[in-house]
């Protein structure tokens, strides 16, 4: 019973995360459908019987696969939105293709698959950041919405901390970065 509750809790988190981050058709086909199969399997199993170790490993592997599938599909969607400003080099495209293959291939998602995927995430980490700002497109959009900014331009201080300047029609004010104290803004921002 403990395993079933743990699995259901993890499935709930994946459903919420996938629903928030993915387009509905991708969510339905690649996240919701396989998770529903797992739920049916869990409830087909008598509650008084324990799962075999292999059953537990298989379910855990599938949950890891779906977690990573949500990550790569979210990243691909973000990159597609930025396609006009950011061109992928062949090595990056090959890495993304490998990540897609690992989470969509037939058969179990193995420990080796997980390690390869996670290694590619680190290698392609720069793709998940808005160019030069160190934040994702989703984070930038959230900041703009939270501050109710109608327009603005993003910059990075000399030490790499992102900031935004609004009402930009000819900069004439200078300030200090709240993170490190470096000079920001002014005539040449």
N, C-alpha and C positions, 0 to 999 in steps of 0.2 A: 504494500500500500504506500510506503514511503517513497519508493521509486516512482510510482504512478503520479503522486502529488508533485514530486520534483520535476518530472517530465512535463506535466500539465502547466506548471508555473513557468518553465522555460519556453514552452510552446506559446503561452499567452504573451510573454515578452517579445518573442519573435513576430507574432501576429501584429502586435501594436507597432513595433519598429518598422516592419515591412509595410504596413498600411500607411504610416506617416511618410516614408521615404520613397516608395515605389509608385509607378504608374499602376492603375488598377488592373490592367490586363496582365502585366508582369507579376504583380502581387498574386492575382488569382491563380495563374498557371504555375508559377515557380515557387511560391511560398505557401499559400493557403491550401492548395490541393494536396501537396505531400504532407503537410502538417495534419490535415484532416485524416489522411490515411493512418498516420501514427496514432491519432486519438482513437480512431476506430479499433486499431490493433490493441491499444491499451485497455479499452473497455471490453474487448472480446476475451481478454485474459481474466480468469476467475480471480476475484480480489483476495482470496485466501491463499493463493499460490504465489510463490516468489518467482521472479524472472530469472532465467538462467543468465550466467555472466555474458554469454555471447549475445543474447537478446539486449541486455543493457548496453553493451559495447556498440551494437548496431544502431540502436536508437540515439545514443550519444553522438555517434559519428554523423548521423543524418542531421541532427540538430546543429552540429558544428558546420556542416556543409551549407545548410540554409542560412546560418548567420553570415557566413562569408559570401554567399550568393547575394544577400541583401547589400553587403558592402560593395561588391564589384558592380552590381547593377546601379547603385546610387552614384558611384564614381563615374561610370560610363555615361549616365544621364547628365551629370554635371559637366563632363568634358564635351558632350554633344552641344550643350548650351553655350559653351565657351569656344566652340569650333572656329568662329570667325576671328578670334583674337589669339588662339593658341594652337599651333600646328604640332602634331605629335611626330617625334622622330621614329624611325623604324624599330629601334630597340625598345622604346616605350610601348609601341603598338604590339610588338611581339610579346612583351610582358603582360599586357592586358589580355591578349588572346590566350596566353597560357593560363591566366587566372580564370577566365571564362571556361576554358576547357576543364580545369580541375573541379569546378563546382557543378558542371553540367554533364560530365562524362557518365557513362553507364557503370554500374558497380558501386561498391562502397567507397566512402570518403575515408581514406586511410590516414594513419598518423603521418606517413610520408607526404601525402597530398596536403595535409594541414601545414606541415613544415615548409613545403615548396610555396604554398599560397602566402603564408605569413612572411617568408623571405622576399617574395615579390612585392608585398605591401610595403616593406621597408625600402626596397630598391626603387619603387615608384612613388614614394612618399611626396616628392615634389609635385606630382600631378594633382594631389588632393588639396594643394594650397593655391589660393588666388595669387597670381604672379607677383612675387616680390613682397606680399603682405604677410605671409605666414598664417593666413586664415582661409578657411574654405569659402566657396561662393555662398553656401547656405548660411555660414556665420555672418558674412558681409550683409546678406539680405536681411537677416534677423536684426543686425545692428541698425541698418537703415530704417527698418520698420519700427523698432523700439524707440528710436530717437525722432521718428516722424520726419525724416529728412526727405524733402522733395527733390533736391539735387545736391550734388557734391562731388568732390574729387578726392580720391584716396592717394595717400602719400606714405612714405616710410621715413622715419627720422634717420640721422646718420648712423645710429646703432641698430637699425632694423625694426623699430617699433612702429606699427601702423597707426595712422591717424587720418581723420577726414577734415576737409575744409569746405564749408558750405558758403553760399552766397559769393561764389567765386566769379568776379568780373574784373579782376585786377587786384592782385594781392598787395596789401600795404601794411598788414599787421604781422608782427613777429611774436612768437611765444616760446615756451619751453615744453619739451616732451615730459608728460607726467610720469613716465616710466624711468627715464634716465637723466633728465634735465638738459639734454642737448637742445640747441636752438632749432626751432621749426618755423615754417611759414616765411613771412617776409616777402621781399620783392621777387625773389627767384623761385618760389615754390611752384 
